[in-house]
Amino acid sequence: MIRLMLLLIPALAFGSALALAQDAPPIVQPSTGLSVDVTDESASDMRIAVPAMPTPQAIDTEAGNTAAVGRQVAEVIANDLSRSGLFQPLGPAAVRAISYPEVTAPQFDYWPQTGAVALVQGFVRAEGNGQLMVGCYLYDVALKTELTRQGYVVAPRDWRRAAHKCADAIYARLSGDSPFFDSRIAYIAESGPKDKRVKRLAIMDSDGANHRFLTNGQSVVMTPRFSPDYRQIVYMSYAGNRPHIYVYNIGTGQQRVVTESANQTFAPRFSPDGRFILYSMSVGGNTDIYRVSANGGQSQRLTNTPGIDVGGSYSPDGSRIVFESDRSGSQQLYVMNADGSSPRRISFGGGGYATPEWSPRGDLIAFTRLAGNFRVGVMTPDGGGERLLTDSWQDEAPTWSPNGRVIQFFRTSQGRGGKSSVWQVDLTGVNERKIPTPLDGSDPAWGPLLP
């Protein structure tokens, strides 16, 4: 567990007392002075200098020497800011090193020659109890003022989380928006030939680091999604060639069966309150949407229309569900009340629509558009404002960042040997990046911001 500490200490007083720890993410507030517009695709990236973070004394820890960790923290921060598509960071390799006293007394006259308008400085210090203190400061270079400061006390193994938290604080302060770097991604790691793929449930940080497999690949697994409290992942497994809905506890590594059936079952999703799991099941040639208690038990059918109803996703308040259905003759998107009543079609473009997922903000629905190639797009819950964000051969299965500003999806390359990989794109459709994974990757699921 990471402990967040606000550094309310005077300049150059690192050796004195610290303020009381607070278990809360950085406060998001509208930015004054320097700011970036997360919705403006024409805006130029803000240049930010991120020098290596010095240490008052180079000490070996479980994470490595504090001097080396300071450089690594700065590199993670720079990489995070670059991934947002809003900033042009100058990381440790591109700027000069700073001294420890300089952390709270920046040499403001130096930085304009680098082109930087903002400056991130900090430190890494070994604590007497074996933990690390990571300090993080953001400065406005032109106004020569401090914009925010944060501090994080972490176990050495969690130094990357401190770096992500620092990047989150910078993103929030400069954009006035909620952050998303300190989060994790579940996905399906794939290997082997196309006709005999090994599919394993895996989890990693939002930047692809700290990767680990959660299942052994003996059974095919599909479509993972996090619980609202982040503690669990629901997914499909075909153990013994029968569809099972499993819930995996991330903390304990234990898993349990919620429901199993001889009938084909698809796409389980938690409700926003974590009480129910939504899924689709095919019975007698008709596929409908069901819900079941997260603890198991009797399922309740929510749709009852000839055809195929698949892929339900709750609105953030739990009052509505978006899903895909071919009841009109082609694959389209519909919104209904959470009890299955009052379904209404919202997609009317050419081709088909699939894999809808409601934004955590509630303002948009992401989807896959099937019209020649597969593209990821967004529309409002009433079907307005449709925009396609990607244009590759096969992009599908969007999942939202915790702040509702970035979408992850998986992309399959063309040809018989097509490889799948995890990508992300922001709502401008301009900033598109591949997330590194050790194997092919599909069905990503972006988890909530970590506590």
Secondary structure, DSSP 8 states (H G I E B T S, - for coil): --EEE-----TT-TTS-------S--------SS---TT-TTS--EEEE------SS--EETTEEHHHHHHHHHHHHHHHHHHTTSEEEE-TTTS----SGGGSS--TTTGGGGT-SEEEEEEEEE-TTS-EEEEEEEEETTTTEEEEEEEEEE-GGGHHHHHHHHHHHHHHHHHSS---SS-EEEEEEEES-GGG-EEEEEEEETTS-S-EESS-SSS-EEEEEE-TTSSEEEEEE-GGGS-EEEEEETTT--EEEEEE-SS-EEEEEE-TTSSEEEEEEEETTEEEEEEEETT----EE----SSBEEEEEE-TTSSEEEEEE-TTSS-EEEEEETTS-S-EE---SSSEEEEEEE-TTSS-EEEEEESSSEEEEEE-TTS-S-EE---SSBEEEEEE-TTSSEEEEEEE-SSTT--EEEEEEETTS--EEEE--SSEEEEEEE-----
